[in-house]
Amino acid sequence: MAGILEGKITLVTGGSTGIGRATSLILAREGATVVIADLQDEEGANTVALIQAAGGKAEYHHVDVAEHAAVNALMGHIETTYGALDGAFNNAGIEGPTAKVLDYTVEQWERVQRVNLTGVFVCMKCEVELMTKLNRAGSIVSTSSAAGLIGIPGASSYNASKHGVIGLTKTVALEYAARNIRVNAVCPGFIETPMLNRVTDASVKIREQMIRTVPMKRVAQPSEIGEAVAWLLSERSSYVTGVALPVDGGWVAM
Ligand SMILES: NC(=O)c1ccc[n+]([C@@H]2O[C@H](COP(=O)([O-])OP(=O)(O)OC[C@H]3O[C@@H](n4cnc5c(N)ncnc54)[C@H](O)[C@@H]3O)[C@@H](O)[C@H]2O)c1
């Protein structure tokens, strides 16, 4: 049976590890060619090798998502090589420090905003530009967070950036709905990735405390985000645009 993304050309940012890697594998499994953009070259090559070993198609590019010229150059490569961009997953992100606002420096604030919000803006802008230039329908998904829906003490810039991703998603969804470019966000809860290990200092105790707050009483595997993203990128979700979908085991429903 053909996959739900058969023949589609897709871009995944932050695809070297974690949610981005797991999603890249799922998109390729569903028939998409996956262009990965990240800064971790060795891990990016590993993601490509995993996809190719499973019979899929992928390539890796060293691109900083917040560098407009670099993202533009990647779009040029996609246009020349494939003549299409059907889907994009703007997923690259960083967590920033854990500190109350009084201890959060302006430099720390700006570093997080640059990747998590400006990076998504730059990618979205370039993706919409290419999709409209080629006069094609498209689907764009960005990674917000449960922290984009509620406040979490100790992460002011991260939370603001993830709320910002949802505002940006709704705005661009409305701007391009009539052109059949759909724009949505996913809001992961606690997902088993290198980022979660950094945030919890790989502490079993902190992890157990975290799990107690989740209605489903577990963290998720990154592939559980990837399945939602694959659906949003596919035509199976053809009338869905402007949504921020929690994939969080019920965490923000509480
Ligand atoms: N893990 C969680 O529990 C969780 C929960 C909610 C949201 N998220 C979000 O999911 C996304 C993926 O995170 P993850 O948990 O897989 O973490 P991760 O650290 O494993 O992956 C993030 C990836 O983004 C890349 N990246 C960082 N800055 C970049 C830049 N400037 N340009 C290009 N690539 C860059 C990193 O190299 C890395 O490969 C992030 O946006 C994160 O905020 C994660």
The ligand as a Gaussian input file, in Angstrom:
#p B3LYP/6-31G(d) Opt

LIG

0 1
 N       11.599000      16.901000      24.116000
 C       10.519000      17.478000      24.594000
 O       10.015000      17.060000      25.656000
 C        9.875000      18.637000      23.877000
 C        8.647000      19.103000      24.345000
 C        8.021000      20.156000      23.705000
 C        8.606000      20.721000      22.569000
 N        9.816000      20.266000      22.129000
 C       10.378000      20.905000      20.926000
 O       10.645000      19.905000      19.963000
 C       11.669000      20.362000      19.071000
 C       12.706000      19.276000      18.939000
 O       13.337000      19.095000      20.190000
 P       13.934000      17.698000      20.689000
 O       13.333000      17.405000      21.994000
 O       13.887000      16.700000      19.605000
 O       15.423000      18.191000      21.021000
 P       16.830000      17.888000      20.345000
 O       17.787000      18.761000      21.043000
 O       17.056000      16.421000      20.298000
 O       16.633000      18.362000      18.831000
 C       16.705000      19.705000      18.422000
 C       17.458000      19.740000      17.116000
 O       17.465000      21.091000      16.629000
 C       18.758000      21.381000      16.139000
 N       19.002000      22.824000      16.164000
 C       19.138000      23.629000      17.247000
 N       19.390000      24.884000      16.860000
 C       19.401000      24.882000      15.505000
 C       19.590000      25.890000      14.530000
 N       19.850000      27.172000      14.870000
 N       19.532000      25.550000      13.214000
 C       19.301000      24.254000      12.859000
 N       19.094000      23.269000      13.740000
 C       19.153000      23.576000      15.040000
 C       19.692000      20.624000      17.092000
 O       20.986000      20.453000      16.537000
 C       18.926000      19.324000      17.287000
 O       19.278000      18.352000      16.317000
 C       12.180000      21.675000      19.678000
 O       11.600000      22.760000      18.992000
 C       11.690000      21.609000      21.113000
 O       11.549000      22.882000      21.671000
 C       10.458000      19.237000      22.746000

